Amino acid sequence: MEIIARNLPASVTRNQVEQFFRERLAEVLIYAYHFKKLKGRTYVITVGNGQKAQNFLERYNAKNGLQLLLDGQRIHCVPGDENLDQFLVKSLVEEDHEKSATVSQTPQSRDKRYQAIRRKFNIESLSCGRWAYDDYGDLLFATQFKEFRKGTMLFGSRSLIIDLEPYYRKGLPTHRLEIPYTNIESFTRGPATNPTATFSLLAPPRLFEELQSPENDKRGFNSKEQGTKAPKNGFKRKRIMALRSEHIPVVSSCLCYRVKLQQWAEVWALVDLQESIEIPKSISRDSLEVMKLDYLAQVNALNSLLAGPEYPRFSFEVKFQFQRLAQNGYLSPGEVAELFQHTYPVSIRRFKDTALIAALRKLSVELPFPGPQTQASALSVETLSGLLTLFQEQASKDSAYVDPADQYEHMAWVHRATVTPTGIVLKGPELQVVNRVLRR
């Protein structure tokens, strides 16, 4: 039986959606399925056991009050075609039976299984940075901010939780990072000689500062500030934008976090986490960590380049897209500046601004994530410039397209800047009806 999922957020990737549904399908004992993306924001999930698929649909319907929410957007699931390829159905049924044999069928035993795979690790440092490559194309972890504080890393049921111990001599209380598994694009573990765990994220983690705990009360960190949250364990905490001032320039754009384990033998325990269906699968890859504390200088250089008079032919709409590539973490500011200078001579001679805007938006979607799965050549300025030229040619060929904003007076293209606790996310342009606030 097919389950058709509609109205998924446009910003999520296929891996993120599949990971989101994996947990929900397991709740109704579905462990084997076939996942397929259709045009737009629709996915088809094929399940061999029709009764289990029906149980899933009954669980997440309006009558029961259970909703499927991803990035705050409700997902609608409806039944699809029941006349499926019998070979696929038989294969899924056999695979589901094999996986079910290793997973107990009662909620109580599933809880025991979760407790068995739930792991907690002691860490000695936390780094925030980006994946990068050296002159030979070898993978590096470029650290832009580092916390030399010990703490713990806990793989929960749906989130990764990293707690950093307080550092009273510098006035730092206990800090927590919460990373939902749906926000993890890749999970890389190092060898025993370099016991690390590196997480590439789709968005910044949620950062918290504990305001009340037995230890903080003794040290004078107790506070009655407004807007605090009281978890079940009795600790009060508040949302913060960064771990400290040095973290602020990079928190919204450097989306890779690396923790170093205190014990080298715990690397093997990371391998055991592969048995969990909730935790993202990891790959093994050793990579050198280098300190590159030049991110703020790169940001200032890019801002000067975009605001300066050297490139007057590019409109605000074009420069907005280049700024979006850097500010949203698609590329580093240095890479965007190099791409900007490399693209300018070709674009002003051959293409209109509308073609370049469309090409830059498409590039942000097609751009591969840097990391162990990507070669350095795929992110070189020559490759990216070639893709931009190709996308501009494709946009220019669509001569029959009529801009609705030019055709209708009540429509306008709107650029958005969404303010989040960790920074500003640039979006758009999006077509919107003009009102008293949006004036042309």
Disulfide bonds with the S-S distance in Angstrom:
none
